[in-house]
Amino acid sequence: MAETVFATLTTELVHTRAWPSGHELETVVFSPIKGFCGPRRRHGRLGNVSPDAYEKTRHESLTHS
């Protein structure tokens, strides 16, 4: 499955235009991934809550203690 994603990404994004810098390409590729997987995706190690929800709960528990 990952191979399909990366093949599509390479074909439809990377090779469709010239990128002035590696940083610009990195931003275009990773921003949507970070935007979804980072703050909102639930993680088993965090009790099946998102990192944002976990941090909010932790902060609230520390400030109310």
All heavy atoms as TSV, in Angstrom:
chain	resi	resn	atom	element	x	y	z
A	1	MET	N	N	0.826	-1.188	0.000
A	1	MET	CA	C	0.000	0.000	0.000
A	1	MET	C	C	0.872	1.254	0.000
A	1	MET	O	O	0.586	2.205	-0.718
A	1	MET	CB	C	-0.913	-0.019	1.213
A	1	MET	CG	C	-1.913	1.088	1.212
A	1	MET	SD	S	-3.171	0.776	2.433
A	1	MET	CE	C	-3.136	2.291	3.311
A	2	ALA	N	N	1.919	1.271	0.817
A	2	ALA	CA	C	2.794	2.446	0.873
A	2	ALA	C	C	3.482	2.687	-0.461
A	2	ALA	O	O	3.661	3.840	-0.874
A	2	ALA	CB	C	3.818	2.287	1.980
A	3	GLU	N	N	3.848	1.616	-1.151
A	3	GLU	CA	C	4.489	1.767	-2.455
A	3	GLU	C	C	3.561	2.475	-3.437
A	3	GLU	O	O	4.012	3.311	-4.224
A	3	GLU	CB	C	4.903	0.405	-3.003
A	3	GLU	CG	C	6.048	-0.216	-2.245
A	3	GLU	CD	C	6.404	-1.598	-2.770
A	3	GLU	OE1	O	5.880	-2.003	-3.828
A	3	GLU	OE2	O	7.215	-2.267	-2.113
A	4	THR	N	N	2.282	2.168	-3.390
A	4	THR	CA	C	1.314	2.813	-4.263
A	4	THR	C	C	1.214	4.300	-3.950
A	4	THR	O	O	1.184	5.142	-4.854
A	4	THR	CB	C	-0.068	2.151	-4.110
A	4	THR	OG1	O	0.066	0.766	-4.381
A	4	THR	CG2	C	-1.090	2.763	-5.041
A	5	VAL	N	N	1.182	4.633	-2.687
A	5	VAL	CA	C	1.099	6.039	-2.279
A	5	VAL	C	C	2.316	6.801	-2.773
A	5	VAL	O	O	2.200	7.877	-3.360
A	5	VAL	CB	C	0.967	6.163	-0.744
A	5	VAL	CG1	C	1.127	7.604	-0.307
A	5	VAL	CG2	C	-0.348	5.594	-0.275
A	6	PHE	N	N	3.501	6.239	-2.552
A	6	PHE	CA	C	4.714	6.943	-2.959
A	6	PHE	C	C	4.865	7.005	-4.477
A	6	PHE	O	O	5.376	7.990	-5.007
A	6	PHE	CB	C	5.945	6.330	-2.295
A	6	PHE	CG	C	6.035	6.677	-0.843
A	6	PHE	CD1	C	5.876	5.707	0.122
A	6	PHE	CD2	C	6.248	7.984	-0.438
A	6	PHE	CE1	C	5.934	6.035	1.469
A	6	PHE	CE2	C	6.314	8.322	0.897
A	6	PHE	CZ	C	6.150	7.353	1.859
A	7	ALA	N	N	4.423	5.977	-5.185
A	7	ALA	CA	C	4.461	6.015	-6.646
A	7	ALA	C	C	3.542	7.109	-7.178
A	7	ALA	O	O	3.919	7.878	-8.071
A	7	ALA	CB	C	4.061	4.661	-7.221
A	8	THR	N	N	2.356	7.211	-6.626
A	8	THR	CA	C	1.410	8.254	-7.040
A	8	THR	C	C	1.955	9.631	-6.691
A	8	THR	O	O	1.888	10.566	-7.505
A	8	THR	CB	C	0.044	8.038	-6.363
A	8	THR	OG1	O	-0.433	6.745	-6.709
A	8	THR	CG2	C	-0.954	9.097	-6.778
A	9	LEU	N	N	2.486	9.772	-5.505
A	9	LEU	CA	C	3.060	11.042	-5.067
A	9	LEU	C	C	4.177	11.475	-6.008
A	9	LEU	O	O	4.225	12.623	-6.448
A	9	LEU	CB	C	3.588	10.906	-3.636
A	9	LEU	CG	C	4.223	12.141	-3.029
A	9	LEU	CD1	C	3.162	13.198	-2.788
A	9	LEU	CD2	C	4.906	11.777	-1.730
A	10	THR	N	N	5.051	10.555	-6.336
A	10	THR	CA	C	6.162	10.855	-7.224
A	10	THR	C	C	5.675	11.238	-8.612
A	10	THR	O	O	6.114	12.230	-9.195
A	10	THR	CB	C	7.110	9.643	-7.320
A	10	THR	OG1	O	7.556	9.318	-6.005
A	10	THR	CG2	C	8.306	9.946	-8.183
A	11	THR	N	N	4.741	10.483	-9.136
A	11	THR	CA	C	4.240	10.727	-10.491
A	11	THR	C	C	3.441	12.021	-10.585
A	11	THR	O	O	3.624	12.805	-11.514
A	11	THR	CB	C	3.344	9.558	-10.945
A	11	THR	OG1	O	4.102	8.353	-10.866
A	11	THR	CG2	C	2.843	9.754	-12.351
A	12	GLU	N	N	2.557	12.252	-9.633
A	12	GLU	CA	C	1.630	13.374	-9.745
A	12	GLU	C	C	2.117	14.668	-9.106
A	12	GLU	O	O	1.557	15.721	-9.370
A	12	GLU	CB	C	0.285	12.981	-9.144
A	12	GLU	CG	C	-0.399	11.881	-9.924
A	12	GLU	CD	C	-1.776	11.539	-9.393
A	12	GLU	OE1	O	-2.270	12.246	-8.489
A	12	GLU	OE2	O	-2.361	10.561	-9.877
A	13	LEU	N	N	3.145	14.602	-8.289
A	13	LEU	CA	C	3.585	15.826	-7.626
A	13	LEU	C	C	5.048	16.142	-7.912
A	13	LEU	O	O	5.366	17.203	-8.435
A	13	LEU	CB	C	3.376	15.713	-6.110
A	13	LEU	CG	C	3.793	16.926	-5.295
A	13	LEU	CD1	C	2.896	18.118	-5.628
A	13	LEU	CD2	C	3.729	16.634	-3.822
A	14	VAL	N	N	5.911	15.232	-7.613
A	14	VAL	CA	C	7.340	15.508	-7.684
A	14	VAL	C	C	7.800	15.790	-9.110
A	14	VAL	O	O	8.530	16.748	-9.357
A	14	VAL	CB	C	8.147	14.344	-7.066
A	14	VAL	CG1	C	9.635	14.572	-7.211
A	14	VAL	CG2	C	7.779	14.170	-5.597
A	15	HIS	N	N	7.376	14.976	-10.048
A	15	HIS	CA	C	7.863	15.105	-11.417
A	15	HIS	C	C	7.003	15.994	-12.308
A	15	HIS	O	O	7.242	16.069	-13.509
A	15	HIS	CB	C	7.997	13.720	-12.053
A	15	HIS	CG	C	9.018	12.867	-11.405
A	15	HIS	ND1	N	10.335	13.241	-11.247
A	15	HIS	CD2	C	8.923	11.646	-10.828
A	15	HIS	CE1	C	11.005	12.294	-10.632
A	15	HIS	NE2	N	10.168	11.303	-10.352
A	16	THR	N	N	6.023	16.671	-11.764
A	16	THR	CA	C	5.150	17.501	-12.594
A	16	THR	C	C	5.676	18.913	-12.809
A	16	THR	O	O	5.206	19.613	-13.691
A	16	THR	CB	C	3.741	17.608	-11.990
A	16	THR	OG1	O	3.845	18.133	-10.664
A	16	THR	CG2	C	3.051	16.259	-11.972
A	17	ARG	N	N	6.652	19.325	-12.009
A	17	ARG	CA	C	7.209	20.670	-12.154
A	17	ARG	C	C	8.603	20.720	-11.569
A	17	ARG	O	O	9.014	19.816	-10.848
A	17	ARG	CB	C	6.319	21.710	-11.487
A	17	ARG	CG	C	6.142	21.498	-9.982
A	17	ARG	CD	C	5.354	22.596	-9.356
A	17	ARG	NE	N	6.244	23.648	-8.900
A	17	ARG	CZ	C	6.014	24.423	-7.863
A	17	ARG	NH1	N	4.902	24.293	-7.175
A	17	ARG	NH2	N	6.861	25.350	-7.502
A	18	ALA	N	N	9.305	21.794	-11.839
A	18	ALA	CA	C	10.631	21.992	-11.255
A	18	ALA	C	C	10.455	22.668	-9.898
A	18	ALA	O	O	9.706	23.644	-9.770
A	18	ALA	CB	C	11.478	22.866	-12.174
A	19	TRP	N	N	11.099	22.146	-8.899
A	19	TRP	CA	C	11.010	22.708	-7.545
A	19	TRP	C	C	12.245	23.556	-7.285
A	19	TRP	O	O	13.367	23.080	-7.405
A	19	TRP	CB	C	10.889	21.591	-6.521
A	19	TRP	CG	C	9.629	20.808	-6.704
A	19	TRP	CD1	C	9.462	19.672	-7.432
A	19	TRP	CD2	C	8.348	21.151	-6.191
A	19	TRP	NE1	N	8.155	19.274	-7.403
A	19	TRP	CE2	C	7.439	20.167	-6.642
A	19	TRP	CE3	C	7.869	22.183	-5.399
A	19	TRP	CZ2	C	6.096	20.183	-6.333
A	19	TRP	CZ3	C	6.522	22.202	-5.089
A	19	TRP	CH2	C	5.650	21.222	-5.545
A	20	PRO	N	N	12.062	24.827	-6.919
A	20	PRO	CA	C	13.209	25.715	-6.696
A	20	PRO	C	C	14.118	25.240	-5.566
A	20	PRO	O	O	15.316	25.472	-5.595
A	20	PRO	CB	C	12.584	27.060	-6.338
A	20	PRO	CG	C	11.140	26.948	-6.614
A	20	PRO	CD	C	10.800	25.510	-6.746
A	21	SER	N	N	13.520	24.578	-4.591
A	21	SER	CA	C	14.339	24.099	-3.476
A	21	SER	C	C	13.738	22.821	-2.910
A	21	SER	O	O	12.546	22.553	-3.069
A	21	SER	CB	C	14.414	25.156	-2.363
A	21	SER	OG	O	13.161	25.280	-1.721
A	22	GLY	N	N	14.589	22.057	-2.275
A	22	GLY	CA	C	14.111	20.845	-1.619
A	22	GLY	C	C	13.164	21.182	-0.483
A	22	GLY	O	O	12.242	20.428	-0.186
A	23	HIS	N	N	13.382	22.328	0.146
A	23	HIS	CA	C	12.527	22.742	1.266
A	23	HIS	C	C	11.088	22.974	0.798
A	23	HIS	O	O	10.141	22.593	1.488
A	23	HIS	CB	C	13.078	24.002	1.923
A	23	HIS	CG	C	12.234	24.507	3.039
A	23	HIS	ND1	N	12.119	23.857	4.240
A	23	HIS	CD2	C	11.421	25.584	3.114
A	23	HIS	CE1	C	11.276	24.508	5.013
A	23	HIS	NE2	N	10.841	25.570	4.354
A	24	GLU	N	N	10.931	23.608	-0.368
A	24	GLU	CA	C	9.578	23.854	-0.884
A	24	GLU	C	C	8.856	22.539	-1.173
A	24	GLU	O	O	7.694	22.361	-0.812
A	24	GLU	CB	C	9.633	24.698	-2.151
A	24	GLU	CG	C	8.262	25.044	-2.684
A	24	GLU	CD	C	8.298	25.892	-3.947
A	24	GLU	OE1	O	9.371	26.373	-4.326
A	24	GLU	OE2	O	7.233	26.051	-4.554
A	25	LEU	N	N	9.549	21.604	-1.797
A	25	LEU	CA	C	8.962	20.294	-2.078
A	25	LEU	C	C	8.622	19.572	-0.782
A	25	LEU	O	O	7.542	19.005	-0.632
A	25	LEU	CB	C	9.916	19.442	-2.917
A	25	LEU	CG	C	9.474	18.018	-3.205
A	25	LEU	CD1	C	8.144	18.005	-3.952
A	25	LEU	CD2	C	10.548	17.284	-3.997
A	26	GLU	N	N	9.519	19.632	0.170
A	26	GLU	CA	C	9.281	18.993	1.483
A	26	GLU	C	C	8.033	19.567	2.147
A	26	GLU	O	O	7.213	18.830	2.693
A	26	GLU	CB	C	10.501	19.212	2.373
A	26	GLU	CG	C	10.404	18.580	3.730
A	26	GLU	CD	C	11.645	18.839	4.555
A	26	GLU	OE1	O	12.756	18.739	4.019
A	26	GLU	OE2	O	11.495	19.164	5.748
A	27	THR	N	N	7.879	20.867	2.086
A	27	THR	CA	C	6.712	21.522	2.682
A	27	THR	C	C	5.416	21.064	2.015
A	27	THR	O	O	4.442	20.736	2.693
A	27	THR	CB	C	6.846	23.060	2.572
A	27	THR	OG1	O	8.036	23.457	3.232
A	27	THR	CG2	C	5.664	23.761	3.196
A	28	VAL	N	N	5.421	21.003	0.693
A	28	VAL	CA	C	4.224	20.595	-0.040
A	28	VAL	C	C	3.861	19.144	0.266
A	28	VAL	O	O	2.696	18.806	0.417
A	28	VAL	CB	C	4.429	20.800	-1.558
A	28	VAL	CG1	C	3.336	20.143	-2.363
A	28	VAL	CG2	C	4.496	22.273	-1.879
A	29	VAL	N	N	4.859	18.282	0.386
A	29	VAL	CA	C	4.607	16.866	0.622
A	29	VAL	C	C	4.198	16.596	2.062
A	29	VAL	O	O	3.238	15.872	2.326
A	29	VAL	CB	C	5.848	16.021	0.250
A	29	VAL	CG1	C	5.687	14.585	0.698
A	29	VAL	CG2	C	6.108	16.083	-1.239
A	30	PHE	N	N	4.899	17.178	3.016
A	30	PHE	CA	C	4.692	16.793	4.405
A	30	PHE	C	C	3.659	17.608	5.174
A	30	PHE	O	O	3.168	17.152	6.203
A	30	PHE	CB	C	6.017	16.801	5.166
A	30	PHE	CG	C	6.914	15.686	4.737
A	30	PHE	CD1	C	8.059	15.943	4.012
A	30	PHE	CD2	C	6.602	14.371	5.038
A	30	PHE	CE1	C	8.882	14.909	3.608
A	30	PHE	CE2	C	7.410	13.333	4.637
A	30	PHE	CZ	C	8.565	13.605	3.918
A	31	SER	N	N	3.297	18.775	4.704
A	31	SER	CA	C	2.298	19.579	5.423
A	31	SER	C	C	0.968	18.861	5.611
A	31	SER	O	O	0.428	18.825	6.717
A	31	SER	CB	C	2.084	20.922	4.737
A	31	SER	OG	O	3.223	21.716	4.872
A	32	PRO	N	N	0.391	18.269	4.565
A	32	PRO	CA	C	-0.878	17.553	4.769
A	32	PRO	C	C	-0.726	16.341	5.697
A	32	PRO	O	O	-1.615	16.041	6.484
A	32	PRO	CB	C	-1.280	17.099	3.363
A	32	PRO	CG	C	-0.500	17.924	2.425
A	32	PRO	CD	C	0.748	18.312	3.140
A	33	ILE	N	N	0.416	15.668	5.590
A	33	ILE	CA	C	0.647	14.501	6.437
A	33	ILE	C	C	0.746	14.928	7.896
A	33	ILE	O	O	0.107	14.361	8.774
A	33	ILE	CB	C	1.917	13.745	5.999
A	33	ILE	CG1	C	1.722	13.185	4.594
A	33	ILE	CG2	C	2.264	12.644	6.991
A	33	ILE	CD1	C	2.984	12.646	3.951
A	34	LYS	N	N	1.543	15.947	8.163
A	34	LYS	CA	C	1.689	16.452	9.530
A	34	LYS	C	C	0.374	17.012	10.047
A	34	LYS	O	O	0.047	16.874	11.208
A	34	LYS	CB	C	2.764	17.527	9.586
A	34	LYS	CG	C	4.154	17.009	9.429
A	34	LYS	CD	C	5.139	18.161	9.479
A	34	LYS	CE	C	6.548	17.697	9.242
A	34	LYS	NZ	N	7.496	18.819	9.202
A	35	GLY	N	N	-0.366	17.662	9.164
A	35	GLY	CA	C	-1.635	18.249	9.565
A	35	GLY	C	C	-2.666	17.229	9.997
A	35	GLY	O	O	-3.476	17.476	10.878
A	36	PHE	N	N	-2.641	16.043	9.392
A	36	PHE	CA	C	-3.603	15.013	9.767
A	36	PHE	C	C	-3.016	14.041	10.785
A	36	PHE	O	O	-3.583	13.813	11.840
A	36	PHE	CB	C	-4.084	14.228	8.548
A	36	PHE	CG	C	-4.951	13.057	8.941
A	36	PHE	CD1	C	-6.251	13.273	9.368
A	36	PHE	CD2	C	-4.459	11.769	8.947
A	36	PHE	CE1	C	-7.052	12.216	9.767
A	36	PHE	CE2	C	-5.255	10.703	9.337
A	36	PHE	CZ	C	-6.542	10.931	9.751
A	37	CYS	N	N	-1.899	13.461	10.451
A	37	CYS	CA	C	-1.343	12.405	11.290
A	37	CYS	C	C	-0.808	12.936	12.604
A	37	CYS	O	O	-0.872	12.263	13.616
A	37	CYS	CB	C	-0.225	11.665	10.558
A	37	CYS	SG	S	-0.819	10.724	9.156
A	38	GLY	N	N	-0.265	14.120	12.583
A	38	GLY	CA	C	0.317	14.660	13.791
A	38	GLY	C	C	-0.701	14.968	14.871
A	38	GLY	O	O	-0.824	14.250	15.857
A	39	PRO	N	N	-1.500	15.999	14.703
A	39	PRO	CA	C	-2.352	16.441	15.803
A	39	PRO	C	C	-3.678	15.715	15.970
A	39	PRO	O	O	-4.205	15.641	17.064
A	39	PRO	CB	C	-2.603	17.908	15.477
A	39	PRO	CG	C	-2.457	18.023	14.009
A	39	PRO	CD	C	-1.445	16.977	13.618
A	40	ARG	N	N	-4.240	15.158	14.884
A	40	ARG	CA	C	-5.608	14.631	14.982
A	40	ARG	C	C	-5.729	13.113	14.997
A	40	ARG	O	O	-6.728	12.585	15.467
A	40	ARG	CB	C	-6.446	15.173	13.830
A	40	ARG	CG	C	-6.635	16.673	13.918
A	40	ARG	CD	C	-7.523	17.154	12.833
A	40	ARG	NE	N	-6.834	16.943	11.560
A	40	ARG	CZ	C	-7.336	17.264	10.392
A	40	ARG	NH1	N	-8.525	17.775	10.316
A	40	ARG	NH2	N	-6.661	17.051	9.293
A	41	ARG	N	N	-4.746	12.413	14.461
A	41	ARG	CA	C	-4.862	10.956	14.364
A	41	ARG	C	C	-4.718	10.323	15.743
A	41	ARG	O	O	-3.854	10.679	16.524
A	41	ARG	CB	C	-3.766	10.417	13.445
A	41	ARG	CG	C	-3.881	8.945	13.210
A	41	ARG	CD	C	-2.887	8.512	12.135
A	41	ARG	NE	N	-2.764	7.087	12.142
A	41	ARG	CZ	C	-1.736	6.416	12.659
A	41	ARG	NH1	N	-0.732	7.065	13.192
A	41	ARG	NH2	N	-1.709	5.117	12.627
A	42	ARG	N	N	-5.603	9.380	16.045
A	42	ARG	CA	C	-5.558	8.717	17.345
A	42	ARG	C	C	-4.373	7.763	17.415
A	42	ARG	O	O	-4.045	7.090	16.444
A	42	ARG	CB	C	-6.853	7.967	17.602
A	42	ARG	CG	C	-8.038	8.905	17.751
A	42	ARG	CD	C	-9.307	8.148	17.987
A	42	ARG	NE	N	-9.569	7.316	16.799
A	42	ARG	CZ	C	-10.417	6.321	16.776
A	42	ARG	NH1	N	-11.109	6.012	17.848
A	42	ARG	NH2	N	-10.610	5.631	15.682
A	43	HIS	N	N	-3.744	7.698	18.580
A	43	HIS	CA	C	-2.578	6.850	18.788
A	43	HIS	C	C	-2.840	5.872	19.924
A	43	HIS	O	O	-3.315	6.272	20.991
A	43	HIS	CB	C	-1.347	7.700	19.122
A	43	HIS	CG	C	-0.918	8.583	17.993
A	43	HIS	ND1	N	-0.004	8.178	17.050
A	43	HIS	CD2	C	-1.283	9.834	17.646
A	43	HIS	CE1	C	0.182	9.155	16.181
A	43	HIS	NE2	N	-0.593	10.163	16.521
A	44	GLY	N	N	-2.518	4.605	19.679
A	44	GLY	CA	C	-2.734	3.562	20.685
A	44	GLY	C	C	-1.949	3.805	21.963
A	44	GLY	O	O	-2.431	3.557	23.066
A	45	ARG	N	N	-0.744	4.312	21.853
A	45	ARG	CA	C	0.084	4.554	23.044
A	45	ARG	C	C	-0.444	5.693	23.913
A	45	ARG	O	O	-0.026	5.836	25.055
A	45	ARG	CB	C	1.517	4.845	22.640
A	45	ARG	CG	C	2.209	3.628	22.107
A	45	ARG	CD	C	3.663	3.720	22.393
A	45	ARG	NE	N	4.266	2.467	22.039
A	45	ARG	CZ	C	5.107	1.828	22.804
A	45	ARG	NH1	N	5.451	2.334	23.955
A	45	ARG	NH2	N	5.625	0.698	22.428
A	46	LEU	N	N	-1.318	6.477	23.354
A	46	LEU	CA	C	-1.895	7.590	24.123
A	46	LEU	C	C	-3.316	7.272	24.576
A	46	LEU	O	O	-4.078	8.174	24.899
A	46	LEU	CB	C	-1.904	8.873	23.269
A	46	LEU	CG	C	-0.553	9.362	22.767
A	46	LEU	CD1	C	-0.735	10.598	21.899
A	46	LEU	CD2	C	0.392	9.650	23.912
A	47	GLY	N	N	-3.656	5.990	24.600
A	47	GLY	CA	C	-4.994	5.603	25.028
A	47	GLY	C	C	-6.040	5.827	23.950
A	47	GLY	O	O	-7.190	6.128	24.257
A	48	ASN	N	N	-5.631	5.730	22.695
A	48	ASN	CA	C	-6.514	5.925	21.539
A	48	ASN	C	C	-7.134	7.312	21.475
A	48	ASN	O	O	-8.289	7.479	21.093
A	48	ASN	CB	C	-7.596	4.844	21.461
A	48	ASN	CG	C	-7.043	3.560	20.886
A	48	ASN	OD1	O	-6.107	3.587	20.099
A	48	ASN	ND2	N	-7.603	2.450	21.297
A	49	VAL	N	N	-6.363	8.308	21.866
A	49	VAL	CA	C	-6.769	9.697	21.678
A	49	VAL	C	C	-5.706	10.375	20.810
A	49	VAL	O	O	-4.586	9.886	20.680
A	49	VAL	CB	C	-6.940	10.460	23.014
A	49	VAL	CG1	C	-8.053	9.869	23.834
A	49	VAL	CG2	C	-5.660	10.515	23.793
A	50	SER	N	N	-6.051	11.502	20.240
A	50	SER	CA	C	-5.098	12.240	19.411
A	50	SER	C	C	-4.062	12.918	20.303
A	50	SER	O	O	-4.312	13.157	21.496
A	50	SER	CB	C	-5.827	13.298	18.597
A	50	SER	OG	O	-6.293	14.328	19.445
A	51	PRO	N	N	-2.904	13.244	19.753
A	51	PRO	CA	C	-1.915	13.982	20.541
A	51	PRO	C	C	-2.463	15.303	21.084
A	51	PRO	O	O	-2.165	15.683	22.214
A	51	PRO	CB	C	-0.772	14.217	19.556
A	51	PRO	CG	C	-0.863	13.072	18.620
A	51	PRO	CD	C	-2.339	12.827	18.463
A	52	ASP	N	N	-3.285	15.993	20.292
A	52	ASP	CA	C	-3.874	17.251	20.771
A	52	ASP	C	C	-4.773	17.013	21.991
A	52	ASP	O	O	-4.687	17.736	22.988
A	52	ASP	CB	C	-4.693	17.925	19.672
A	52	ASP	CG	C	-3.832	18.653	18.663
A	52	ASP	OD1	O	-2.612	18.796	18.896
A	52	ASP	OD2	O	-4.385	19.087	17.636
A	53	ALA	N	N	-5.633	16.000	21.894
A	53	ALA	CA	C	-6.538	15.696	23.012
A	53	ALA	C	C	-5.750	15.240	24.237
A	53	ALA	O	O	-6.067	15.619	25.369
A	53	ALA	CB	C	-7.547	14.632	22.605
A	54	TYR	N	N	-4.721	14.450	24.015
A	54	TYR	CA	C	-3.884	13.965	25.121
A	54	TYR	C	C	-3.209	15.143	25.833
A	54	TYR	O	O	-3.221	15.229	27.063
A	54	TYR	CB	C	-2.833	12.991	24.596
A	54	TYR	CG	C	-1.899	12.493	25.658
A	54	TYR	CD1	C	-2.277	11.445	26.492
A	54	TYR	CD2	C	-0.649	13.056	25.836
A	54	TYR	CE1	C	-1.425	10.974	27.477
A	54	TYR	CE2	C	0.209	12.598	26.810
A	54	TYR	CZ	C	-0.174	11.558	27.632
A	54	TYR	OH	O	0.672	11.109	28.609
A	55	GLU	N	N	-2.623	16.047	25.060
A	55	GLU	CA	C	-1.954	17.208	25.652
A	55	GLU	C	C	-2.935	18.093	26.405
A	55	GLU	O	O	-2.621	18.596	27.488
A	55	GLU	CB	C	-1.240	18.024	24.566
A	55	GLU	CG	C	-0.013	17.356	24.017
A	55	GLU	CD	C	1.096	17.232	25.047
A	55	GLU	OE1	O	1.249	18.127	25.903
A	55	GLU	OE2	O	1.803	16.203	25.003
A	56	LYS	N	N	-4.121	18.283	25.852
A	56	LYS	CA	C	-5.130	19.103	26.522
A	56	LYS	C	C	-5.539	18.472	27.852
A	56	LYS	O	O	-5.589	19.150	28.884
A	56	LYS	CB	C	-6.355	19.271	25.623
A	56	LYS	CG	C	-7.430	20.144	26.217
A	56	LYS	CD	C	-8.606	20.283	25.277
A	56	LYS	CE	C	-9.687	21.114	25.944
A	56	LYS	NZ	N	-10.894	21.191	25.138
A	57	THR	N	N	-5.797	17.164	27.834
A	57	THR	CA	C	-6.184	16.461	29.058
A	57	THR	C	C	-5.068	16.502	30.084
A	57	THR	O	O	-5.299	16.746	31.270
A	57	THR	CB	C	-6.540	14.991	28.732
A	57	THR	OG1	O	-7.586	14.989	27.761
A	57	THR	CG2	C	-7.003	14.245	29.968
A	58	ARG	N	N	-3.846	16.266	29.631
A	58	ARG	CA	C	-2.688	16.294	30.543
A	58	ARG	C	C	-2.496	17.673	31.146
A	58	ARG	O	O	-2.263	17.823	32.334
A	58	ARG	CB	C	-1.442	15.853	29.800
A	58	ARG	CG	C	-0.210	15.811	30.653
A	58	ARG	CD	C	0.905	15.052	29.982
A	58	ARG	NE	N	2.198	15.314	30.534
A	58	ARG	CZ	C	2.625	14.884	31.707
A	58	ARG	NH1	N	1.825	14.170	32.463
A	58	ARG	NH2	N	3.817	15.182	32.145
A	59	HIS	N	N	-2.600	18.706	30.305
A	59	HIS	CA	C	-2.438	20.079	30.805
A	59	HIS	C	C	-3.511	20.406	31.846
A	59	HIS	O	O	-3.213	20.996	32.886
A	59	HIS	CB	C	-2.510	21.056	29.633
A	59	HIS	CG	C	-2.416	22.488	30.053
A	59	HIS	ND1	N	-1.240	23.050	30.500
A	59	HIS	CD2	C	-3.351	23.463	30.098
A	59	HIS	CE1	C	-1.466	24.311	30.819
A	59	HIS	NE2	N	-2.747	24.598	30.569
A	60	GLU	N	N	-4.749	20.027	31.541
A	60	GLU	CA	C	-5.845	20.278	32.480
A	60	GLU	C	C	-5.638	19.544	33.801
A	60	GLU	O	O	-5.878	20.094	34.868
A	60	GLU	CB	C	-7.187	19.884	31.869
A	60	GLU	CG	C	-7.642	20.815	30.765
A	60	GLU	CD	C	-8.881	20.333	30.049
A	60	GLU	OE1	O	-9.365	19.202	30.350
A	60	GLU	OE2	O	-9.375	21.072	29.187
A	61	SER	N	N	-5.161	18.297	33.739
A	61	SER	CA	C	-4.947	17.540	34.973
A	61	SER	C	C	-3.809	18.134	35.800
A	61	SER	O	O	-3.851	18.116	37.023
A	61	SER	CB	C	-4.691	16.066	34.672
A	61	SER	OG	O	-3.435	15.890	34.054
A	62	LEU	N	N	-2.787	18.675	35.142
A	62	LEU	CA	C	-1.678	19.280	35.867
A	62	LEU	C	C	-2.042	20.625	36.484
A	62	LEU	O	O	-1.578	20.966	37.570
A	62	LEU	CB	C	-0.470	19.453	34.944
A	62	LEU	CG	C	0.215	18.170	34.478
A	62	LEU	CD1	C	1.294	18.491	33.452
A	62	LEU	CD2	C	0.789	17.404	35.653
A	63	THR	N	N	-2.896	21.391	35.811
A	63	THR	CA	C	-3.263	22.693	36.336
A	63	THR	C	C	-4.332	22.604	37.425
A	63	THR	O	O	-4.429	23.492	38.255
A	63	THR	CB	C	-3.765	23.634	35.205
A	63	THR	OG1	O	-4.847	23.022	34.539
A	63	THR	CG2	C	-2.652	23.937	34.239
A	64	HIS	N	N	-5.121	21.522	37.426
A	64	HIS	CA	C	-6.146	21.370	38.444
A	64	HIS	C	C	-5.658	20.592	39.674
A	64	HIS	O	O	-6.385	20.445	40.634
A	64	HIS	CB	C	-7.386	20.667	37.850
A	64	HIS	CG	C	-8.117	21.562	36.910
A	64	HIS	ND1	N	-7.935	21.486	35.548
A	64	HIS	CD2	C	-9.019	22.549	37.119
A	64	HIS	CE1	C	-8.701	22.387	34.967
A	64	HIS	NE2	N	-9.365	23.052	35.885
A	65	SER	N	N	-4.451	20.114	39.627
A	65	SER	CA	C	-3.924	19.351	40.760
A	65	SER	C	C	-3.284	20.235	41.788
A	65	SER	O	O	-2.810	21.264	41.610
A	65	SER	CB	C	-2.872	18.341	40.279
A	65	SER	OG	O	-3.470	17.408	39.430
